[in-house]
Amino acid sequence: MARLDNLDLDLVRSFVAVTEAKSFTRASERMGRSQSAISLQLRRLEDRVGQDLLSRDPRHVTLTEAGAAFLPQARRLLRLNDEILAGLSADLMEGEVRLGAPEDFATSHLPQVLGGFARSHPKIALSVTCDLTLNLMDRLGEGALDLALIKREPVGPDLGVRVWREPLVWVGLGDEEASLAPGKAISLILAPSPCVYRKRAITALEDGGWAWRATYTSPSVAGQLAALRAGLGVTVLPREMVPPDLTILGAPMPALADAEIALLRAKTAVPPAAERLAEFILSSLDRRVG
């Protein structure tokens, strides 16, 4: 009879923790184990799969090609394991999780993720706050949130774990395309400063020699869409959020860098229910990180 091989999920969980934290020290603090124990677990996992999963130097921990391929599979393994255990012993995981997220992301991509989490963890209460990224970071620092999904520039691992990336596009009614030219001032519909999308729009225009003026400012996505439909100007949105009655504007509008969403944990101790939600979000959105 052929010998069955199995992965040790404790080793897999340590691998995921190290890749998210980009540090053995931070991963050991999160998991409540010594750094040497985490390092030993990673070596055991690499021996088990027969490949190096991490590239280590004194300052950085990065994924190898094999590690990058294994990461989404590892997260799926852990999510399935956690869902099975939650379904069999849901009474063991209770509590409240306070999650913050930008309004556009919370309404477009989070409902399916949070619905799946609620079904597998029926005794965990979710409290979701929608706000601008800067306000969410303030609330996280004040201890009013356990987790926050924020918009960010591509800054690396120091500001959360990247969980989402998608193209940003210029959006308008469509009838303004004929008048778009670098020599003419562009009317912009924007969120208040500071906002990553606002910064991307203004930087792209100014780098391309375009003049611009803010004709409508609203922190609400609904308010921005209403202004677009009223013909007050153009704005920047993630491609998947563009309603069918509005138009994605191409050339000659300047190119925009992709949007990024990152997950941040509170600096204070994160309760087990919040850590479970963080793992669930990361595994659910992992398909869009690349």
Secondary structure, DSSP 8 states (H G I E B T S, - for coil): --------HHHHHHHHHHHHHTSHHHHHHHHTS-HHHHHHHHHHHHHHHTS--EEE-SS-EEE-HHHHHHHHHHHHHHHHHHHHHHHH-GGG--EEEEEEE-HHHHHHTHHHHHHHHHHH-TTEEEEEEE--HHHHHHHHHTTS-SEEEEEE-S--GGG-EEEEEE-EEEEE-STTGGG--TTS-EEEEE--SS-HHHHHHHHHHHHTT--EEEEEE-S-HHHHHHHHHTTS-BEEEEGGG--TTSEEE-TTS-----EEEEEEE-SS---HHHHHHHHHHHHHHGGG--
